[in-house]
Amino acid sequence: MLAKWIVVDASNRAAFDQAQKRWSDLAEYDGFIVQVGGWVDTFPAKAGVLAVWRNLSTYHHFLEAGHAELALQQEISERIEITIASVIMQINQPDPCLLAGSAECLRVSDVTLQPNSSPIFVARQMEIWNPALRSAYGMVGALVCRVDGNRDRFLAASFWRDRAALDNFQATIFPATSERSAMETYMKSLVSYHFALEPAWRVAKAN
């Protein structure tokens, strides 16, 4: 599977909100699975959007056919950053559609590693982070992705049943797990985005 992570600066929230509601046609494209998004906590003019596709070829086909929708999104955004990544691990619920349908909040971590540290990152993810996430109250499921074209950058997207569950993870589980995994020894930077999912932005594949 392929994950598409979009960070958008859009000071005109109303216009961007209306534009996101017009992405329902995505469900008709072969290979599309689900798309969700919301307004990033603490940054009222920044939105995060996560889409999941079956593979790179179906996503490229969409790029060729869906250029009008992409152009509209560009027009209403001051800045847009798109990251494409391959899903390498799934935690708990394996169906992204069910993840998106049963979660109220999303946490996306954008991780850049020290050079040549990806083996350590993957090992710590499997040995320490995955078990911690599996047992975390309210963690519906998660995707761990390697950014295409950058062996030292990863995305981790975790779906949470509600805000209380995400807040509890941030306050209790994350600090202890970070210390146990010795993140500072192999990680260059970490940027995390937390947001409530906007129900009207959700698009799921057609049955």
N, C-alpha and C positions, 0 to 999 in steps of 0.2 A: 504493500500500500504506500501511497504518497500523501504527505501532508503539505499543505500550503498555508503558511502563516503570514498574515498581513497586519502591519501596524500603520494606522492612518492618522494624520493630523487633520482634523476637520472641525474648525471653529463654528461652522454653521451646522449645529447638531440636527436641526430639523430637516435640512436638505439631505444630509447623509443618511438619516434614519429612513426617509422616504425612498432613497436610492436602494438601501439594503432590502427593503420590502419588495423591490422589483426583481430580485434575483431568483424568483421561484422557478423560472425556466431552466435553471441549472439541473433540476430533477430529471429533465428529459434527455440530458447528455449521457451517452454511453460511458460507463466508468466512473461517473460521479457517485459519491456515497452520501456525504452530509456536509453541511456548512453551518457554523454557529458563530456568534460574536456578541460583543457588548462594549460598553464604555469603561475604559480602564480606571480602576480606583485611583484616586488622588490626582488624576489628569483628566479634567472634565472635557477637554477638546481632543482627546486621543481615544481611538477605537481599536479594538483587536478583533480580528476575524480569522477563524481556523476552518479550513476545508480539507476534506479527505477524499482522495481519488483512488481508483483501483491500481493504476500504474502511470508511469510517465507518458506513455504513448497516448492514452485516452485524454490526459490533461493537455497534451500538445494539440490534439485534435480540437479540443474546446477552444484553445487559444486562436486557432485558425478560423473557427466558426463564430466565436463569441466576441469578436473585436468591438462591436458596438457597445456592449455592456461594460467592457473594460474601459473604453474611452469615456463613458459617462462617469464611472468611478473616479477616473483621473481628473475630470473637470471640476468636481466638487471637493477635491482634497488639496490642501496646501502641500502636503508631503505624503508619499506612500512608499512603504518599504515591504517588498515581497520576498519571502524566503521559502525555498522548496527543499523538502527533506524526505528521506526514505524511512519508513517505519521499520525499526529493527527489533522492538520489543513491545508486547502488549501485556498489561497487568489487569487482572480481574476480567471484566466484561470485554470479550473480543469484538463485539459488533459496535462500530462507531455510531450507528444510528440509534441503538439502544442507549449508548452512553449519553448522546446528546439529548435524548428524550427524557432521561431520568435525572439529569443534573440541573442544578440552578446556578452553579458557579463554575468557573474555569480558572485554572492556574497554569500559565505557560512560562517555563524557564528557558531562557536563551543562554546557553553555556559556551564559552570559549575556553579551550584548554591550553595549558602550556604545550609547546611543540612536542609532538610524538607521545602524548599522554593518553591517547584514546584507549589503548589496552587497559590501562589502570582505571580509567573512567568506566568502561564497560564492565570490568570485573567488580568494581565497587557498587555499580548500579545493580548488578545481579545479586551480589552477596549481602548488601546492606540496605540500599534504597528500596528495591522491589519488595522485600519482606515488610519493611516499615510501611510502605504505601498500602500493601495488601491488607494489613491489619488495622489501618487507620480508620476510625469511625467516620462513616459517611463518604468514603472515597469509592466512587462508583467504578472507576476504571481509569487507565492512563495509557498514553502512547509515548514511547521513547524513540526519537528520530535522529538520524545522522544527516546533517545538512549536505546537500549535493555540492560537490566541488570543493569542500572544505573538511578535511579529515579531522580537524581539531575543533569543530563546532557541532553542537547537538541542541535539539529542542526536546523538552519534556512537557507534555500536556496532561494535566490531571483534572478529572471531572469530579465535582463534589455535589453531594445531595443538597446541601444548603450552605448558607453563609456561616452558620455556627460551626459546621464541620471543618470548613476551610480555615476559619479563624483558630480553631483548636489545633489544627495541624501546624499552622504558622507559629503559634505560641509555645507549643510543647514538643511536638514530634520533630519538626524541622531543625531546631537548634541542637538537640541531642544527636540526631542522625548525622548532621553536618560534622559535629565534633568527632563522632565515631569513625566517619569515613575519611577524616583528615582532608577535607576539600581543598584547603589552602595549598596543599603540597602538589596538586596537579591542575588546579583551575586558575585560569588567568582572569576571567571576569564572569559575572553572573547577573543577568537582568531578569527579574520576574515580573510578570503582569498578572494581576488578579482582577476579575470582573464578574459581575452577575450577567448571565446570559439573557439577551433580549429575545423573548419568545417569537416576536414577529420577524426576527432575522433568521430564524432557523429554516433551513431547506433540507429535506431528506429525499433520497432517491425514490423515484416512482416505483410502485410495486408491480 
